[in-house]
Amino acid sequence: MSFDPTGYLLTPADGPHLWFLDTRMTVKAGADQTGSAFTLIEWSAPVGFGPPQHIHDREDEAFYILEGKTTAATTTGPPDPTPPRPTSPA
């Protein structure tokens, strides 16, 4: 996989907008920009909102929280409001 070494720049308003469960998502980096490695989406949701419980069988999901907090359920246990911290390879 390779990425464009020159990168690209978006303003806060740039990127295609999608509506999901009455919330707006903005695609900041899609398959074209990442060599189909991942998609980066900016999403703002109201307090108390959450998508229905679901499972991703073919892809991972990651979050970068700018403000507020979230709770996520996993297939290995109950919801955990504290995301795991990255660990260094052994």
C-alpha positions in Angstrom: 0.0 0.0 0.0 1.2 3.5 -0.7 -0.1 7.0 0.1 0.4 10.2 -1.8 3.5 11.7 -0.2 2.3 15.2 -0.9 -0.9 14.6 1.2 -3.9 16.9 0.9 -5.6 19.6 2.9 -9.2 19.9 3.9 -11.0 22.8 5.7 -13.5 21.9 8.4 -16.3 22.2 5.9 -14.7 20.0 3.2 -15.6 16.4 2.4 -18.7 14.7 1.3 -21.5 14.7 3.8 -23.6 11.7 4.6 -26.7 11.4 6.9 -26.9 8.4 9.3 -29.7 8.0 11.8 -30.4 11.8 11.6 -26.7 12.7 12.3 -24.3 14.2 9.8 -21.0 12.4 8.9 -18.3 14.0 6.8 -15.8 11.8 5.0 -12.4 13.3 5.5 -10.4 10.5 3.9 -11.8 7.7 1.8 -10.6 4.8 -0.3 -9.1 7.2 -2.9 -7.0 9.0 -0.4 -5.9 6.0 1.7 -5.4 3.3 -1.0 -8.5 1.6 0.3 -6.8 1.0 3.7 -9.4 2.9 5.8 -12.0 5.6 5.9 -11.8 8.6 8.2 -15.1 10.1 9.1 -15.9 13.2 11.2 -19.1 12.6 13.1 -20.9 14.8 15.6 -23.7 13.3 17.6 -26.0 14.6 20.3 -25.5 13.6 24.0 -27.1 10.2 24.6 -27.1 9.2 20.9 -25.7 5.8 19.8 -26.1 3.6 16.8 -27.8 0.3 17.3 -25.6 -2.5 18.6 -23.8 -4.1 15.7 -20.8 -6.2 14.8 -18.1 -5.6 12.2 -17.0 -8.9 10.6 -14.6 -7.6 8.0 -13.3 -4.3 9.4 -12.1 -2.7 12.5 -13.6 0.4 14.0 -11.6 3.1 15.9 -12.6 6.4 17.6 -10.8 9.6 18.3 -13.0 11.5 20.8 -12.5 15.3 20.7 -15.1 16.2 23.3 -17.4 14.3 25.7 -17.2 10.6 26.4 -18.6 7.4 24.9 -19.3 3.9 26.0 -18.7 0.9 23.7 -19.7 -2.7 24.0 -17.4 -5.5 22.8 -17.8 -9.1 22.0 -15.5 -10.0 24.9 -17.3 -8.4 27.7 -19.7 -5.7 29.0 -19.5 -2.1 27.9 -16.4 -0.4 28.9 -16.4 3.5 29.2 -12.6 3.6 29.2 -11.0 2.7 25.9 -7.9 0.6 26.0 -4.5 2.3 25.8 -2.2 1.3 23.0 0.6 -1.0 24.2 4.2 -1.2 22.9 5.1 -4.3 20.9 7.0 -6.8 23.0 
